[in-house]
Amino acid sequence: MKRYWRAVLCLAFLALIRFGFAGYLIAVSNERSGSISLVESESRSVVATILVGKRPRGIHASPDGNFVFVALSGTPIAGPPLLDPQGNPIFRKEDPANSDHAADAIGVVDIKLRKLVRTIPSGSDPEQFAVSRDGKRLYISNEDISSASVVNVADGKVISTIPVKEEPEGVALSPDGKRVFITCETRGEVCVLDAKTDEKVGEFLVPGRPRNVAFTADGSLAFVPSESKGALHVINTKSLATEKVITLPKGSRPMDVIFDPISQQILTSNGRAGTVCAIAASNYEVQKTIKVGKRPWGMALAPDNSCLYVANGPSDDISVIDLKTDQEVARIKTGDSPWGVAIVPVSTDGAF
Protein backbone atom coordinates (compact mmCIF):
# COMPACT_ATOMS: atom_id res chain seq x y z
CA MET A 1 0.00 0.00 0.00
CA LYS A 2 2.86 2.43 0.87
CA ARG A 3 4.48 1.66 -2.49
CA TYR A 4 1.16 2.45 -4.24
CA TRP A 5 0.82 5.88 -2.60
CA ARG A 6 4.48 6.67 -3.24
CA ALA A 7 3.83 6.00 -6.94
CA VAL A 8 0.71 8.18 -6.89
CA LEU A 9 2.60 11.10 -5.33
CA CYS A 10 5.46 10.68 -7.82
CA LEU A 11 3.08 10.78 -10.78
CA ALA A 12 1.31 13.83 -9.35
CA PHE A 13 4.65 15.63 -8.94
CA LEU A 14 5.67 14.81 -12.53
CA ALA A 15 2.31 16.05 -13.77
CA LEU A 16 2.81 19.38 -12.00
CA ILE A 17 6.20 19.76 -13.71
CA ARG A 18 4.85 18.74 -17.10
CA PHE A 19 1.90 21.10 -17.11
CA GLY A 20 3.69 23.97 -15.42
CA PHE A 21 1.35 24.17 -12.45
CA ALA A 22 1.79 27.47 -10.59
CA GLY A 23 -1.50 28.09 -8.87
CA TYR A 24 -5.19 27.66 -9.36
CA LEU A 25 -8.56 29.31 -9.32
CA ILE A 26 -11.48 28.23 -7.18
CA ALA A 27 -14.73 28.41 -9.17
CA VAL A 28 -17.85 28.77 -7.03
CA SER A 29 -21.45 28.51 -8.28
CA ASN A 30 -23.77 31.02 -6.57
CA GLU A 31 -27.29 29.60 -6.65
CA ARG A 32 -29.22 32.79 -5.87
CA SER A 33 -26.92 35.23 -7.68
CA GLY A 34 -27.03 33.32 -10.97
CA SER A 35 -23.27 33.69 -11.15
CA ILE A 36 -19.87 32.06 -10.77
CA SER A 37 -17.18 33.57 -8.56
CA LEU A 38 -13.55 32.97 -9.55
CA VAL A 39 -11.31 33.08 -6.49
CA GLU A 40 -7.52 33.33 -6.80
CA SER A 41 -5.90 30.73 -4.55
CA GLU A 42 -2.92 32.69 -3.25
CA SER A 43 -4.68 35.96 -2.43
CA ARG A 44 -7.97 34.21 -1.57
CA SER A 45 -9.82 37.04 -3.27
CA VAL A 46 -12.58 37.09 -5.89
CA VAL A 47 -10.99 38.12 -9.20
CA ALA A 48 -14.10 37.75 -11.40
CA THR A 49 -17.86 37.38 -11.11
CA ILE A 50 -19.52 35.88 -14.18
CA LEU A 51 -23.28 35.84 -14.78
CA VAL A 52 -24.31 32.45 -16.13
CA GLY A 53 -28.08 32.02 -15.82
CA LYS A 54 -30.70 30.72 -13.44
CA ARG A 55 -29.84 28.70 -10.35
CA PRO A 56 -26.28 27.50 -11.00
CA ARG A 57 -25.43 24.45 -8.87
CA GLY A 58 -23.21 21.53 -9.96
CA ILE A 59 -19.86 22.81 -11.28
CA HIS A 60 -16.73 21.21 -12.80
CA ALA A 61 -13.70 22.32 -14.78
CA SER A 62 -12.80 20.74 -18.11
CA PRO A 63 -9.76 18.42 -17.87
CA ASP A 64 -7.58 20.99 -19.69
CA GLY A 65 -8.68 23.80 -17.36
CA ASN A 66 -9.84 26.04 -20.23
CA PHE A 67 -13.54 25.91 -19.36
CA VAL A 68 -15.87 25.57 -16.43
CA PHE A 69 -19.16 23.72 -16.85
CA VAL A 70 -22.08 24.61 -14.58
CA ALA A 71 -25.58 23.14 -14.26
CA LEU A 72 -28.36 25.72 -14.70
CA SER A 73 -32.00 25.20 -13.76
CA GLY A 74 -35.24 27.10 -14.24
CA THR A 75 -36.94 25.23 -11.38
CA PRO A 76 -37.45 27.71 -8.51
CA ILE A 77 -35.50 27.39 -5.27
CA ALA A 78 -37.74 25.77 -2.69
CA GLY A 79 -35.39 25.74 0.28
CA PRO A 80 -34.63 22.71 2.44
CA PRO A 81 -37.62 20.47 3.21
CA LEU A 82 -39.18 20.22 6.64
CA LEU A 83 -38.25 17.13 8.61
CA ASP A 84 -40.55 14.68 10.39
CA PRO A 85 -39.80 13.55 14.00
CA GLN A 86 -37.50 10.80 12.65
CA GLY A 87 -35.48 13.32 10.65
CA ASN A 88 -36.87 12.27 7.27
CA PRO A 89 -37.74 15.00 4.75
CA ILE A 90 -41.35 15.95 4.09
CA PHE A 91 -41.45 16.41 0.33
CA ARG A 92 -43.50 19.13 -1.32
CA LYS A 93 -44.75 18.84 -4.89
CA GLU A 94 -43.49 21.59 -7.14
CA ASP A 95 -45.89 23.42 -9.42
CA PRO A 96 -44.60 22.82 -13.00
CA ALA A 97 -46.16 26.11 -14.03
CA ASN A 98 -43.54 27.94 -11.95
CA SER A 99 -40.60 26.34 -13.75
CA ASP A 100 -38.77 27.90 -16.70
CA HIS A 101 -37.42 24.84 -18.48
CA ALA A 102 -35.96 27.01 -21.24
CA ALA A 103 -33.30 27.91 -18.67
CA ASP A 104 -32.31 24.26 -18.07
CA ALA A 105 -28.82 23.69 -19.50
CA ILE A 106 -25.15 23.23 -18.81
CA GLY A 107 -23.40 26.58 -19.07
CA VAL A 108 -19.87 26.75 -20.52
CA VAL A 109 -17.60 29.48 -19.15
CA ASP A 110 -14.38 30.36 -20.97
CA ILE A 111 -11.74 30.94 -18.30
CA LYS A 112 -9.51 33.14 -20.51
CA LEU A 113 -12.42 35.34 -21.57
CA ARG A 114 -14.10 35.05 -18.17
CA LYS A 115 -17.57 34.88 -19.62
CA LEU A 116 -20.33 32.44 -20.52
CA VAL A 117 -19.71 31.46 -24.15
CA ARG A 118 -22.49 28.92 -24.76
CA THR A 119 -24.99 26.57 -23.19
CA ILE A 120 -25.36 22.85 -23.77
CA PRO A 121 -28.81 21.21 -23.70
CA SER A 122 -29.29 18.85 -20.79
CA GLY A 123 -32.49 17.34 -19.57
CA SER A 124 -35.06 18.89 -17.28
CA ASP A 125 -33.79 20.50 -14.04
CA PRO A 126 -30.11 19.45 -14.12
CA GLU A 127 -28.50 19.57 -10.69
CA GLN A 128 -25.24 17.67 -10.76
CA PHE A 129 -23.11 16.03 -13.44
CA ALA A 130 -19.75 14.41 -14.12
CA VAL A 131 -17.21 15.09 -16.88
CA SER A 132 -15.59 12.17 -18.70
CA ARG A 133 -11.82 11.78 -18.31
CA ASP A 134 -11.21 13.03 -21.85
CA GLY A 135 -13.63 15.95 -21.44
CA LYS A 136 -15.77 14.85 -24.37
CA ARG A 137 -18.89 13.78 -22.48
CA LEU A 138 -21.09 15.02 -19.67
CA TYR A 139 -23.21 12.70 -17.52
CA ILE A 140 -26.11 14.73 -16.11
CA SER A 141 -28.80 14.04 -13.51
CA ASN A 142 -32.24 15.40 -14.41
CA GLU A 143 -33.94 15.71 -11.07
CA ASP A 144 -37.60 16.14 -11.97
CA ILE A 145 -37.87 13.55 -14.77
CA SER A 146 -36.03 10.59 -13.18
CA SER A 147 -33.39 10.31 -15.88
CA ALA A 148 -29.76 10.84 -16.73
CA SER A 149 -28.55 12.51 -19.92
CA VAL A 150 -25.29 11.82 -21.73
CA VAL A 151 -24.19 14.83 -23.76
CA ASN A 152 -21.48 15.34 -26.37
CA VAL A 153 -19.56 18.48 -25.37
CA ALA A 154 -18.30 19.31 -28.89
CA ASP A 155 -21.66 19.57 -30.64
CA GLY A 156 -23.95 19.87 -27.61
CA LYS A 157 -26.11 16.95 -28.69
CA VAL A 158 -27.76 14.56 -26.26
CA ILE A 159 -26.27 11.13 -27.01
CA SER A 160 -28.66 9.18 -24.82
CA THR A 161 -31.19 9.48 -22.02
CA ILE A 162 -31.24 6.71 -19.41
CA PRO A 163 -34.17 6.14 -17.02
CA VAL A 164 -33.01 5.95 -13.41
CA LYS A 165 -35.07 6.38 -10.22
CA GLU A 166 -36.87 9.32 -8.61
CA GLU A 167 -35.00 12.58 -7.98
CA PRO A 168 -31.55 11.73 -9.33
CA GLU A 169 -28.99 14.10 -7.88
CA GLY A 170 -25.35 13.15 -7.31
CA VAL A 171 -23.28 11.98 -10.29
CA ALA A 172 -19.78 10.54 -9.95
CA LEU A 173 -17.42 8.85 -12.37
CA SER A 174 -15.36 5.93 -11.05
CA PRO A 175 -11.57 6.54 -10.95
CA ASP A 176 -11.03 4.32 -14.01
CA GLY A 177 -13.70 6.26 -15.90
CA LYS A 178 -15.68 3.11 -16.72
CA ARG A 179 -18.79 3.52 -14.56
CA VAL A 180 -21.10 6.34 -13.54
CA PHE A 181 -22.82 6.31 -10.14
CA ILE A 182 -26.06 8.31 -9.77
CA THR A 183 -27.76 8.83 -6.40
CA CYS A 184 -31.57 9.07 -6.31
CA GLU A 185 -33.04 10.91 -3.33
CA THR A 186 -36.62 9.74 -2.96
CA ARG A 187 -36.09 6.07 -2.11
CA GLY A 188 -32.32 5.92 -1.91
CA GLU A 189 -31.37 3.93 -5.00
CA VAL A 190 -27.88 4.43 -6.42
CA CYS A 191 -27.86 3.50 -10.11
CA VAL A 192 -24.68 2.39 -11.85
CA LEU A 193 -24.18 3.02 -15.57
CA ASP A 194 -21.60 1.72 -18.01
CA ALA A 195 -19.80 4.89 -19.20
CA LYS A 196 -19.13 3.39 -22.64
CA THR A 197 -22.49 1.85 -23.51
CA ASP A 198 -24.65 4.21 -21.38
CA GLU A 199 -26.54 1.18 -20.09
CA LYS A 200 -27.60 0.60 -16.51
CA VAL A 201 -25.45 -2.23 -15.11
CA GLY A 202 -26.24 -2.19 -11.40
CA GLU A 203 -28.14 -0.70 -8.48
CA PHE A 204 -27.90 -0.65 -4.68
CA LEU A 205 -29.75 1.05 -1.86
CA VAL A 206 -28.60 3.78 0.52
CA PRO A 207 -31.67 4.80 2.55
CA GLY A 208 -32.17 8.38 3.66
CA ARG A 209 -31.51 10.70 0.71
CA PRO A 210 -28.11 9.75 -0.72
CA ARG A 211 -26.53 12.94 -2.00
CA ASN A 212 -23.23 12.17 -3.68
CA VAL A 213 -20.48 9.59 -4.18
CA ALA A 214 -16.71 9.59 -3.63
CA PHE A 215 -14.20 6.81 -4.27
CA THR A 216 -10.88 5.58 -2.96
CA ALA A 217 -8.07 6.18 -5.45
CA ASP A 218 -8.13 2.58 -6.63
CA GLY A 219 -11.92 2.63 -6.99
CA SER A 220 -12.47 -0.40 -4.77
CA LEU A 221 -14.66 1.47 -2.28
CA ALA A 222 -17.29 4.15 -2.65
CA PHE A 223 -18.57 6.48 0.06
CA VAL A 224 -22.21 7.61 -0.08
CA PRO A 225 -23.69 10.06 2.45
CA SER A 226 -27.21 9.51 3.78
CA GLU A 227 -28.53 12.97 4.60
CA SER A 228 -31.66 12.02 6.55
CA LYS A 229 -29.93 9.27 8.54
CA GLY A 230 -26.85 11.33 9.38
CA ALA A 231 -24.61 8.52 8.19
CA LEU A 232 -22.00 7.59 5.61
CA HIS A 233 -22.19 4.26 3.76
CA VAL A 234 -19.04 2.41 2.67
CA ILE A 235 -19.76 0.42 -0.51
CA ASN A 236 -17.76 -2.36 -2.14
CA THR A 237 -17.81 -1.24 -5.78
CA LYS A 238 -17.37 -4.77 -7.15
CA SER A 239 -20.26 -6.40 -5.28
CA LEU A 240 -22.19 -3.14 -4.69
CA ALA A 241 -22.71 -4.33 -1.10
CA THR A 242 -22.57 -2.12 1.99
CA GLU A 243 -19.47 -2.92 4.03
CA LYS A 244 -19.94 -0.36 6.80
CA VAL A 245 -22.35 2.35 7.93
CA ILE A 246 -20.59 5.20 9.74
CA THR A 247 -22.77 7.17 12.15
CA LEU A 248 -21.85 10.87 12.06
CA PRO A 249 -22.16 13.27 15.02
CA LYS A 250 -25.68 14.17 16.13
CA GLY A 251 -27.35 16.73 13.89
CA SER A 252 -25.20 15.94 10.84
CA ARG A 253 -26.97 16.08 7.47
CA PRO A 254 -24.19 14.95 5.14
CA MET A 255 -24.32 16.43 1.65
CA ASP A 256 -21.03 16.19 -0.21
CA VAL A 257 -18.21 13.70 0.33
CA ILE A 258 -14.54 13.65 -0.74
CA PHE A 259 -11.80 11.10 -0.22
CA ASP A 260 -8.35 12.59 0.40
CA PRO A 261 -5.67 10.02 -0.56
CA ILE A 262 -2.87 11.99 1.10
CA SER A 263 -4.32 12.25 4.60
CA GLN A 264 -6.31 9.03 4.10
CA GLN A 265 -9.43 10.81 5.31
CA ILE A 266 -13.04 10.85 4.16
CA LEU A 267 -14.49 14.36 4.35
CA THR A 268 -18.20 15.15 4.57
CA SER A 269 -20.04 18.48 4.52
CA ASN A 270 -22.89 18.23 7.01
CA GLY A 271 -25.55 20.72 5.89
CA ARG A 272 -27.68 22.03 8.73
CA ALA A 273 -25.06 21.04 11.31
CA GLY A 274 -22.70 23.68 9.89
CA THR A 275 -19.73 21.33 10.09
CA VAL A 276 -17.31 19.18 8.11
CA CYS A 277 -16.30 15.76 9.45
CA ALA A 278 -12.87 14.22 8.91
CA ILE A 279 -13.11 10.41 9.10
CA ALA A 280 -10.11 8.07 9.17
CA ALA A 281 -10.23 5.62 6.26
CA SER A 282 -8.27 3.10 8.32
CA ASN A 283 -10.91 2.52 11.00
CA TYR A 284 -13.88 4.68 9.88
CA GLU A 285 -13.82 6.71 13.08
CA VAL A 286 -14.65 10.43 13.08
CA GLN A 287 -11.34 12.13 13.86
CA LYS A 288 -12.54 15.70 13.96
CA THR A 289 -15.68 17.79 13.49
CA ILE A 290 -14.80 21.18 12.02
CA LYS A 291 -17.12 24.16 12.39
CA VAL A 292 -17.64 26.08 9.15
CA GLY A 293 -20.42 28.36 7.84
CA LYS A 294 -24.16 27.82 7.52
CA ARG A 295 -25.41 24.74 5.68
CA PRO A 296 -22.16 23.68 3.95
CA TRP A 297 -22.73 21.86 0.67
CA GLY A 298 -20.21 21.45 -2.18
CA MET A 299 -16.50 20.91 -1.55
CA ALA A 300 -13.26 20.70 -3.50
CA LEU A 301 -9.67 19.70 -2.68
CA ALA A 302 -6.71 21.91 -3.56
CA PRO A 303 -4.51 20.28 -6.25
CA ASP A 304 -1.78 19.64 -3.67
CA ASN A 305 -4.32 18.34 -1.14
CA SER A 306 -3.21 20.97 1.36
CA CYS A 307 -6.65 22.40 1.97
CA LEU A 308 -10.36 21.89 1.42
CA TYR A 309 -12.79 24.51 0.12
CA VAL A 310 -16.38 24.32 1.36
CA ALA A 311 -19.39 26.27 0.04
CA ASN A 312 -21.55 27.71 2.84
CA GLY A 313 -24.92 28.61 1.25
CA PRO A 314 -26.70 30.94 3.69
CA SER A 315 -23.35 32.38 4.84
CA ASP A 316 -22.56 33.59 1.29
CA ASP A 317 -18.96 32.45 1.63
CA ILE A 318 -16.59 29.51 1.34
CA SER A 319 -14.51 28.06 4.15
CA VAL A 320 -10.84 27.17 3.74
CA ILE A 321 -9.83 24.16 5.86
CA ASP A 322 -6.15 23.35 6.43
CA LEU A 323 -5.95 19.56 6.08
CA LYS A 324 -2.72 19.31 8.08
CA THR A 325 -4.45 20.65 11.17
CA ASP A 326 -8.10 20.00 10.18
CA GLN A 327 -8.97 23.59 11.11
CA GLU A 328 -10.84 26.34 9.31
CA VAL A 329 -8.24 29.02 8.53
CA ALA A 330 -10.20 31.48 6.37
CA ARG A 331 -13.57 32.51 4.96
CA ILE A 332 -13.92 34.01 1.49
CA LYS A 333 -17.02 36.02 0.53
CA THR A 334 -18.55 35.03 -2.81
CA GLY A 335 -22.02 35.62 -4.28
CA ASP A 336 -25.43 34.81 -2.86
CA SER A 337 -25.83 31.21 -1.70
CA PRO A 338 -22.69 29.45 -2.94
CA TRP A 339 -23.53 25.84 -3.84
CA GLY A 340 -20.68 24.08 -5.65
CA VAL A 341 -16.90 24.39 -5.82
CA ALA A 342 -14.46 23.38 -8.58
CA ILE A 343 -10.71 23.77 -8.99
CA VAL A 344 -9.22 25.30 -12.17
CA PRO A 345 -5.42 24.98 -12.63
CA VAL A 346 -3.33 27.91 -13.84
CA SER A 347 -0.14 27.42 -15.89
CA THR A 348 3.21 29.02 -15.10
CA ASP A 349 2.87 31.55 -17.93
CA GLY A 350 -0.28 32.91 -16.33
CA ALA A 351 -2.57 31.52 -19.03
CA PHE A 352 -5.84 29.97 -18.01
N, C-alpha and C positions, 0 to 999 in steps of 0.2 A: 504493500500500500504506500509506504514512504517513497519507494522508487517511482511509483505512478505519479504522485504529487510533485516530485522533483522534476519529472519530465514535463508535466503540465506547466510548471512555473518557468522552465527553460524555454518552452515553446512560446509562452506569453511574452517573455523578455525579448526573444528574437523577433516576434511580431511587432513589438514596439519599435525596435530598431529599424525594421524593414519599412514600416509605414510612417516613420518619422513622428511618432506620437509626442506631442508637447503639452497638451492640455485637452480640455474638453468643455463642451457646453452641456448644461442641464436644461432639457426642454420640458416644460410643464404645461399641461392642458388645464385651462381655467373654465370650468363648466358653466358658470353663470356669466362670465365676461365674454364668452364666445371667442376666446383668444388663446394664443400660446405665448408663454414667457420664455425667453432664452436667457439663461443665467450663466455668466462666466465663472468657471470653477475657482480660479485663483482669487479673484476679487469678491466672489460671492455676491455679485450685483447683477441686476437685470439689465442686459445690453440691448434687448429688442422685445417689443410686444407686437404680435402679429395677429390681426383679426382673421379668423378662419371660417366662421359660420356658427350655426346653432349647436349648443350643448356639446362641446368637445370633451371626450372622455379618454378611451383607450389611445395610447400614443407609443410609437416606436420609430427609431431611426432606420433608414435603409442600411444594408451592410457596408456600403462604401462611405456612409456619413454625409452624402450630398443632400439627402432629403429627409424630412420627417413626415411620417404618415400619422393622421389623427382621425379617429372615428367621430362623425358628426351625426346628430340625431334631431329630428323635428318633433319628437315626443316630449311633451312638457315635463319639467322636473316636478316630481311628486313628493320629494323628501323621503326620509326613512320611514318604513311602516311602523305602526304601533305593534307592540308585543303582547301576547297573551301571558297569563300567569306562569307558564312554563318557559317563557322566553322565545316562543315561536312567533314569527311575523303574522300579522293579520293583513292579508292582501286586499287591496282595493282595485276594482276594475277601472281601467282607464277609458275615458270617452274617446273613441276614435276620431270624433269630429274635432277634437282639440289638437290633433297631431298634424304636423306639416311634413308629410312624407317626401315632398320635393326636396327637403333639406337633408334627407338621409344619404350619407355618402362617406367615403374616405377622402379627407383632404390631403393634398400633397403640398408641402411647404419646401421651397428651395432655400437651403441654408445660406448660400452665397448671396442670393437676392433678398433674403429675409422677407419673403412674401408667399402667399398662397398662389400657386401657379396653375393648379387644376384640381378637379375632384373626380374620383373614381366611383362609379355606381357600386353599391353594396346590395344588401337586402333591406328589409324594413327594420328601422331602429337598431343600427349597429352600435354595440357597446364596447366590445373588446375584439382583438384580432391578433394573429401572429403573422410574421413575415418569414417566408422560406429562406433557407440558408443562402441561396443565390440571389435573393431579392426579387425574384421574378413573379412570385405568387403571394397573395394575401389570403389567409383563412379567417373568415369573419363570422362572429356570432350575431344572429338577427333575433333580438330578444322577444319581440311580440309576434313572430310567426313560426317559432319552434324550428328553426333551420340554421344551417351554416352555408355560407357562400364561399366559393373559391374563385378568386379574381386574378386575371392576368394584368400585371402592373403596366406593361408596355402599351397595350391597346385599351385597357380599361374594361375589357369584356368579362362578363361572368362566365367562367368555364363550367361550373356545375353548382347545383344547389342540393344539399343533402338534408333530409329530414332528421332531426334529432329529437330531443324531448322539450318539455315546456320551459320557457324562460332561459335559453342558453345565454351564458355570460362569459366566464373565463375561457380563454383559448391559449393553449401552450403547445409548442412544438418540442418533441423529444430531442435530446442532445444530438442524436444521429440524424435528425431531420426526417425520419421515416414515418412517424406517427403524430397525429394531432389529437390532443385531449381537450374536450369541451365540457365544461361544468354546466349543469342545468339546475336552476334554483328551486323550482316548485317542489319536486319530489326527490331531488338529490342524485339523479343519475349523472354519471360522467361517461360521455360517449367517446369512443376511440376511433379515429379515422385513419385509413392508409393514405399518407400524404402523396403517393404516386397515383393511385387509382381513384382517390376521393370516395372510397367505399367505407362504410362503417364495418369495423372488424372486431369490436368489443364494446363492453359496457360494464360498469360496476356502480355500486351505490355508496354515496356518502351522505347520510341523512343530515338535515339541518342547514340548507342553503349553502352548498359548496360554491366558493367564490372564484378560486383560481387554482393553478397547479404550478409547482416547481419541481425540479429534478436534481438528483445527485449528478455529478459530472459524468459518471459512466452510464447514467440513465437507468440504473437497476431499480431505483426507488423513486417514487413520486410523493409529494407532500401536498395534501388538499385540505384547506381550512374549512371548517363547518361553523358558519357564523352563528346560527341560532343555538348550537350546542356548546359554543365556546371551546372548541376542540380542534386538534389537528390530526388528520389521518395519514398514516404512513402506508403506502401502497406498493406491493411488489408489482413492477410493471410487466413482468413476464406472465404471471398467473392472474394479475389484476385483483389479487386478494389483499385484504387489509391485514397488515402485520402488527400494527400498533395504533392505539388511539391515545393521543397526548392531551390531557386535560389542562387547559390554560388557566391562568389566575381568574378568580371570580370577577365577573363583569366584562370579560373579554368577548369581543365580537369580531373574530379574525376575518380580515378582508383579503389582503394580498399576502403572498408568501414568496420568500427568496432563499435559496441555498447558497451559502458562501463557502466555497471550497478551500479558501485559505484558513479561515478561523474554524472551519468545520462546524458552523452554526446554521441553524434554520431560523429565519427571521420572519416574524408575522406582524402586520399592522392590525391593531385591535379595535378599530372603529370607535364606538361610543365610549370605550374605556380610556381613550386618549393615550394609549401606550403602544410600544413595540416590545415584543418578547424575543429574547435571544435564547435559543434552545440548543443544547449540545447534541450533535448528531451521534455521538458515541453511546450515550445512555438515554437520550430523549428527555432529559430533565431540563426544566426552565432555569437557565443560569442567571438571567437578569430581566427585570421588567423596567423599561426605560420610558419615562414620561415625555411626551411630545405635545403637539397641539391638539385641537379639537377634531375628533372623528378622522384619524389618519386613514388613508386609503392606499393609493398607489405608491410604489417604492422603486428605487433603482440603486444598483451598486456602482461606485466609482470604478473606472477601468483597472485601477491598481488595488481594488478591494479595500482601500483604506477607510472609506466611509460609506454611509448609507444615506440616501436622500428620501424623505418621506413627505408626501403631500397631505397637508392638514386642511380639509375643506372649509369648515366654518371659521377657521383661524386666518384664512387667506394668506397662508405662508407655507414654506417647506422647512422641515427640520433637517439638520445635518448631524448625523450620529457618527462619532469616532469609533470605529470597530476594534481598535486596540484596547480602548477603555470601556466600550459600550456605554458611552455617555453622550447626551445631546450637547453639542458645542456651539451651535449657531441656529438662528432662524432667519430665513430670507423671505421678504414680502414678495408676493407675485400678484396675480389678478384675483378676481372674485371666485372663490370656491375651487381651488386647485384639486384636480382629480387624479391625473396620471403623471408619471415621470419617466423620461427616457434620456439616455446618455448619447451625445453626439461627439465623436472624436474630432480633434483639430490637428492638422499637420504642422510640422516645424516651420514651414514657410508662411504660416498664418492663414492658409487657404482653408475653406470649409468644405 
